[in-house]
Amino acid sequence: MNINITWQHLDKSEVLDDYFRHKVEHLEHYDNPIISAELSLQHDAHHRKGDIYSAEARLVLPNKKVFAKEQAEHPNEAIDLLIETLRIQLTKHSQKSESQDTGKRSLRDKLRLKRIKR
């Protein structure tokens, strides 16, 4: 998997970089292999809300693209929320593709049974 991380308004931290990469690599257990991942971590200082960290991800799968964005007051929290959102999306996608596959197989089996009965 090809992983690119961009840091906006934030100094690159090796600890956060490794944490982000490890979490994204773990997502491959939920679905087909991830071809590439474009990740972004931003720091914004809002005059009323204080420090806000935004984490974004664009994942490219063999037959789908997935996007998610989350915000939090701490970078690790933003990353964790983002990973949870991606995990839910990938789980839904894998369940949907499995049900479509079984539906095709059952239709194929039904057609075979009809041919055999004739």
C-alpha positions as CSV (number, residue, x, y, z in Angstrom):
1,M,0.0,0.0,0.0
2,N,1.2,3.5,-0.9
3,I,0.7,5.9,2.0
4,N,1.2,9.7,1.6
5,I,0.8,12.0,4.6
6,T,0.6,15.8,4.4
7,W,0.9,18.0,7.4
8,Q,-0.7,21.5,7.3
9,H,0.0,24.2,9.8
10,L,1.7,21.5,11.9
11,D,5.3,20.4,12.3
12,K,5.8,16.8,11.2
13,S,6.1,14.4,14.2
14,E,7.6,11.0,13.7
15,V,5.5,9.7,16.6
16,L,2.2,10.9,14.9
17,D,3.5,9.8,11.5
18,D,4.1,6.2,12.8
19,Y,0.8,6.2,14.7
20,F,-1.2,7.3,11.6
21,R,0.6,4.8,9.3
22,H,0.1,1.9,11.7
23,K,-3.7,2.7,12.1
24,V,-4.2,2.9,8.3
25,E,-2.2,-0.3,7.6
26,H,-4.5,-2.1,10.1
27,L,-7.5,-1.2,7.9
28,E,-6.5,-3.7,5.3
29,H,-7.9,-6.5,7.6
30,Y,-11.4,-5.2,6.9
31,D,-11.6,-5.3,3.1
32,N,-9.7,-5.9,-0.1
33,P,-6.2,-4.6,-0.2
34,I,-5.9,-0.8,-0.1
35,I,-4.0,0.4,-3.2
36,S,-3.2,3.8,-1.9
37,A,-4.0,6.2,1.0
38,E,-3.8,10.0,0.9
39,L,-3.8,11.2,4.5
40,S,-3.8,14.8,5.8
41,L,-3.5,16.2,9.3
42,Q,-4.3,19.9,9.8
43,H,-4.1,22.2,12.8
44,D,-6.4,25.2,12.9
45,A,-6.6,27.7,15.7
46,H,-10.2,28.9,15.9
47,H,-10.7,32.1,17.8
48,R,-13.7,30.7,19.7
49,K,-13.2,27.0,19.8
50,G,-9.4,26.9,20.4
51,D,-7.1,24.4,18.8
52,I,-8.8,22.1,16.3
53,Y,-7.1,19.2,14.5
54,S,-8.6,17.8,11.3
55,A,-7.7,14.4,9.9
56,E,-8.7,13.4,6.3
57,A,-8.2,10.2,4.4
58,R,-8.8,9.2,0.8
59,L,-8.4,5.5,0.3
60,V,-8.3,3.8,-3.1
61,L,-9.5,0.2,-3.2
62,P,-9.5,-2.1,-6.3
63,N,-13.2,-1.2,-7.0
64,K,-14.0,1.8,-4.8
65,K,-12.8,5.0,-3.3
66,V,-13.4,6.0,0.3
67,F,-13.2,9.4,1.9
68,A,-13.6,10.5,5.5
69,K,-12.9,13.6,7.6
70,E,-13.0,14.1,11.3
71,Q,-12.1,16.9,13.8
72,A,-11.0,16.8,17.4
73,E,-9.1,18.8,20.0
74,H,-6.1,16.5,20.0
75,P,-4.4,15.0,16.9
76,N,-4.5,11.4,18.2
77,E,-8.2,11.8,18.9
78,A,-8.8,13.1,15.4
79,I,-6.9,10.2,13.9
80,D,-8.8,7.6,16.0
81,L,-12.2,9.1,15.0
82,L,-11.1,9.0,11.4
83,I,-10.0,5.4,11.5
84,E,-13.2,4.4,13.2
85,T,-15.2,6.2,10.4
86,L,-13.1,4.4,7.7
87,R,-13.5,1.1,9.5
88,I,-17.3,1.4,9.4
89,Q,-17.3,2.4,5.7
90,L,-15.0,-0.5,4.8
91,T,-17.0,-3.0,6.8
92,K,-20.2,-1.9,5.1
93,H,-18.5,-2.1,1.7
94,S,-17.2,-5.7,2.3
95,Q,-20.6,-6.8,3.6
96,K,-22.3,-5.3,0.5
97,S,-19.9,-7.0,-1.9
98,E,-20.2,-10.3,-0.1
99,S,-24.0,-10.2,-0.3
100,Q,-23.8,-9.3,-4.0
101,D,-21.5,-12.2,-4.6
102,T,-23.7,-14.7,-2.8
103,G,-26.7,-13.3,-4.7
104,K,-25.0,-14.0,-8.0
105,R,-24.1,-17.5,-6.9
106,S,-27.6,-18.4,-5.8
107,L,-29.0,-17.1,-9.1
108,R,-26.5,-19.2,-11.0
109,D,-27.4,-22.2,-8.9
110,K,-31.1,-21.6,-9.6
111,L,-30.5,-21.5,-13.3
112,R,-28.6,-24.8,-13.1
113,L,-31.4,-26.4,-11.2
114,K,-33.9,-25.2,-13.8
115,R,-31.8,-26.7,-16.6
116,I,-31.4,-30.0,-14.7
117,K,-35.2,-30.3,-14.2
118,R,-36.0,-30.0,-17.9
